[in-house]
Amino acid sequence: MGTETQVSHYERINRVKCYIRQHMDESLNRAELAQIAGYSVVHLHRIFAAHVGESIAAYVRRLRMERAAQQLRADVGPVTAIALNCGYETHSAFGKAFKQYFGVSPSEFRELNPTAAAYVINQRMLFQRKELTMQLQEIRTLPDTKVLYARAAEVMTSPAYQTAHLEAFNKLHGFIQKRQLMEQVRHFVAIYPDEPEIGKEVRFDAGAIFADGQAPAAEDGLAYQTLPGGRWAVFRHIGPYDTLWQTWQALYRDWLPASGEELRDALPFEDYVDDPSQVAPEQLRTDIYVPIK
């Protein structure tokens, strides 16, 4: 069962990769890609990034840049035409992006000998994946759960959040402390409404789950959302919060394909087991909840 499911996940991601390669000159719709893969839009980005090692947008950008480099090597036409094929409206915008990506300008690249040009293309490596086989901690069945949350957003510059989580949690903690509600909080969680993609503005929800009957009215710009009841696969991450993305990738890359489980259309979330003001970063425990059918 596990082997068959694992093959199925690889095949589904390969279908998306093949479709992208065949439609690189078109505007790619995330909902359509999710339908091709048989995943919800919520889960496609994380599964694709875990298996391929880069986001869908980065994968498309890399393919277009590599094709442009090959066209420059073959001297198939003017740089302006190659730029248009890559989705850039001007020669200068393409030249800037090309140099940022490969380290040389298009004109400099055209002057390289074949060996040097091949080296420039191939030296572009995907970010290092943490080769960790993720182990499931347990499967839990939870009821619908109300979460009081504060929201913030940032443009991602790395796989880890840099500012949004601090802004959102500071706002949430300020509300709770002002009203002396800390004793009523049972869990602090993070919910991700958007795909965490480098270069894209994404939202971050810092949430608090209160003891039964203790939830306060949402004020000061805070609101409630509901984590839908059902089955959740739970994984434990031990270490700093800025390495959480490695565990996320490992569970989608290693555990999910071999598990025989199917994802449910709900947002995954993190449950912060420890207080970071009391526990060293390398010992922090965070439980990751992934919705399954």
C-alpha positions, -999 to 999 in steps of 0.1 A, spaced: 0 0 0 27 25 10 48 18 -21 18 22 -44 8 54 -27 44 67 -29 45 60 -67 12 78 -70 25 110 -54 56 110 -76 34 105 -107 11 133 -97 40 157 -92 55 146 -125 22 153 -143 25 189 -130 61 192 -140 54 179 -175 24 202 -179 46 232 -169 73 222 -193 47 220 -221 31 253 -213 60 275 -202 50 303 -225 15 305 -209 1 320 -177 -1 291 -153 -31 288 -131 -26 273 -96 -61 259 -95 -56 241 -128 -22 227 -117 -38 215 -85 -65 197 -105 -39 181 -127 -21 168 -96 -53 158 -78 -45 179 -48 -62 209 -33 -46 243 -40 -40 245 -2 -16 215 -3 -1 216 -38 26 242 -31 40 224 -1 40 190 -17 55 203 -49 83 222 -31 90 192 -8 95 168 -38 111 192 -63 131 213 -39 117 246 -50 84 263 -53 63 262 -85 71 298 -93 108 292 -88 106 260 -109 90 279 -138 115 308 -135 144 283 -136 130 265 -166 126 298 -185 160 310 -175 177 278 -185 158 278 -219 170 314 -224 206 304 -217 203 276 -242 189 300 -268 217 325 -261 243 297 -266 226 286 -298 224 323 -310 188 317 -322 178 353 -322 181 388 -306 181 391 -269 149 411 -270 130 381 -285 145 358 -259 135 382 -232 99 382 -244 99 344 -245 108 345 -208 80 368 -199 100 400 -197 87 431 -215 121 448 -219 157 439 -227 170 457 -196 146 438 -172 156 405 -187 193 414 -185 190 423 -149 172 391 -140 195 370 -161 226 384 -144 211 381 -110 203 344 -117 235 333 -135 260 359 -124 268 371 -159 249 393 -184 233 378 -215 260 394 -237 287 381 -214 271 347 -215 271 346 -253 309 352 -253 316 322 -231 330 290 -247 307 259 -245 324 244 -214 322 277 -194 286 283 -205 276 248 -194 292 253 -160 273 286 -155 240 268 -162 248 238 -141 262 256 -111 227 267 -102 218 243 -75 185 239 -57 185 248 -20 199 220 1 172 197 14 174 183 48 176 145 42 154 136 71 129 107 71 100 122 90 84 100 116 47 103 125 41 110 162 5 101 162 -29 105 144 -54 125 164 -91 131 158 -101 166 168 -135 184 170 -141 218 154 -119 242 172 -123 280 175 -91 300 173 -87 337 182 -61 351 159 -42 381 148 -30 384 112 1 399 97 18 396 63 53 399 48 71 393 15 90 360 20 128 364 16 136 329 29 116 297 36 112 310 72 90 339 83 111 369 94 86 396 105 50 385 102 51 359 130 65 385 154 40 412 145 10 388 147 21 372 180 30 405 196 -5 418 188 -22 386 201 -1 385 233 -7 422 239 -45 415 238 -43 385 261 -20 401 286 -40 433 287 -71 413 296 -52 389 319 -63 358 299 -31 339 299 -44 312 323 -73 305 300 -51 298 270 -46 261 262 -26 263 230 -8 289 209 -9 280 172 1 293 138 -21 289 108 -9 296 72 -37 309 49 -13 313 20 14 293 2 47 302 18 66 312 -14 98 332 -16 92 366 -32 55 365 -26 35 384 1 19 359 23 -3 360 54 5 346 89 -21 339 116 -10 338 152 -37 320 172 -48 311 207 -71 283 217 -89 289 250 -103 265 276 -139 255 271 -162 284 279 -133 309 284 -130 324 249 -132 362 250 -149 385 225 -127 393 196 -116 429 198 -87 452 188 -86 439 152 -86 402 162 -110 377 149 -120 340 152 -116 312 127 -124 275 131 -101 246 126 -124 220 111 -128 187 130 -114 155 116 -82 134 115 -48 151 118 -14 135 114 9 150 141 46 155 137 70 169 163 98 193 154 125 200 179 146 230 173 145 267 164 114 281 147 134 292 116 142 255 108 105 244 109 103 245 71 128 216 70 104 194 89 75 206 68 94 195 37 104 162 51 69 151 61 55 160 27 85 145 9 91 113 29 61 105 52 31 114 30 40 93 -1 47 62 19 19 66 44 -11 55 23 -29 86 36 -47 113 16 -48 149 25 -80 166 36 -89 201 23 -81 221 54 -53 244 65 -24 227 84 -12 244 115 16 244 142 11 240 179 38 256 200 44 232 229 70 253 247 73 289 258 103 303 238 111 327 267 117 296 290 132 271 266 165 272 245 159 275 208 175 241 200 151 224 225 118 240 215 91 215 207 65 223 179 38 199 168 28 201 132 -8 191 123 -15 180 88 -52 173 79 -59 138 65 -90 120 54 
